[in-house]
Amino acid sequence: MERLKSILKQKTLENIDLATEISDEQLYNTIDEVINLHSKTEYISIRDKQKLRLDIFNSIRKFDILQDLIDDSSITEIMVN
């Protein structure tokens, strides 16, 4: 799954213009297009598509793997070593 996420993230970055500002909605649309295109050649379950969509968005726009922890209100402190 991590390999697929990396491939799809790279394809997403290739399909957006990093020199211009892009809205969250536009980024989500690009991610969806890349996932749908890839799923024509390799099966990806709906659950995996949803997870990939969020993971790729978080890795580009937010704090990648830390975002789930940041969004969790029960976590009050995150220490990075």
C-alpha positions as CSV (number, residue, x, y, z in Angstrom):
1,M,0.0,0.0,0.0
2,E,2.9,2.4,0.8
3,R,4.4,1.8,-2.6
4,L,1.1,2.5,-4.3
5,K,0.6,5.6,-2.3
6,S,4.1,6.8,-3.3
7,I,3.4,6.2,-7.0
8,L,0.0,7.9,-6.9
9,K,1.4,10.9,-5.0
10,Q,4.1,11.3,-7.6
11,K,1.6,11.2,-10.4
12,T,-0.6,13.7,-8.6
13,L,2.3,16.1,-8.2
14,E,3.1,15.7,-11.9
15,N,-0.5,16.7,-12.7
16,I,-0.6,19.9,-10.7
17,D,1.1,23.2,-11.4
18,L,3.2,23.8,-8.2
19,A,3.9,27.4,-9.3
20,T,0.2,28.4,-8.9
21,E,-2.1,28.2,-5.9
22,I,-4.4,25.3,-6.0
23,S,-7.5,24.9,-3.8
24,D,-8.2,21.9,-1.6
25,E,-11.0,20.9,-3.9
26,Q,-8.8,21.1,-7.0
27,L,-6.2,19.0,-5.3
28,Y,-8.8,16.4,-4.2
29,N,-10.1,16.3,-7.8
30,T,-6.6,15.7,-9.2
31,I,-6.0,12.9,-6.6
32,D,-9.3,11.3,-7.5
33,E,-8.4,11.4,-11.2
34,V,-5.1,9.8,-10.6
35,I,-6.6,7.1,-8.4
36,N,-9.4,6.4,-10.9
37,L,-6.9,6.2,-13.8
38,H,-4.6,3.8,-11.9
39,S,-7.6,1.6,-10.8
40,K,-8.3,0.8,-14.5
41,T,-5.1,-1.2,-14.6
42,E,-4.9,-2.4,-11.0
43,Y,-7.8,-3.2,-8.7
44,I,-8.1,-0.9,-5.7
45,S,-11.0,-1.4,-3.2
46,I,-13.2,1.5,-2.4
47,R,-11.9,1.5,1.2
48,D,-8.3,1.7,-0.1
49,K,-9.3,4.4,-2.5
50,Q,-10.7,6.5,0.3
51,K,-7.6,5.9,2.5
52,L,-5.2,6.7,-0.4
53,R,-7.2,9.9,-1.2
54,L,-6.8,11.2,2.4
55,D,-3.2,10.0,2.8
56,I,-2.1,11.6,-0.4
57,F,-3.9,14.9,0.4
58,N,-2.4,14.9,3.9
59,S,1.1,14.3,2.6
60,I,0.8,17.2,0.1
61,R,-1.2,19.7,2.0
62,K,-1.0,18.9,5.7
63,F,1.4,17.1,8.1
64,D,1.5,13.7,6.4
65,I,1.5,10.8,8.9
66,L,1.2,13.2,11.9
67,Q,-2.2,14.6,10.6
68,D,-4.3,11.8,12.2
69,L,-2.7,12.5,15.5
70,I,-3.2,16.2,15.2
71,D,-6.9,15.7,14.3
72,D,-7.4,13.4,17.4
73,S,-8.7,15.6,20.2
74,S,-7.7,13.1,22.8
75,I,-4.0,13.6,22.0
76,T,-2.6,16.6,23.8
77,E,1.0,16.3,23.0
78,I,3.1,14.9,20.1
79,M,6.8,14.5,20.6
80,V,9.0,14.0,17.6
81,N,12.4,12.5,18.3
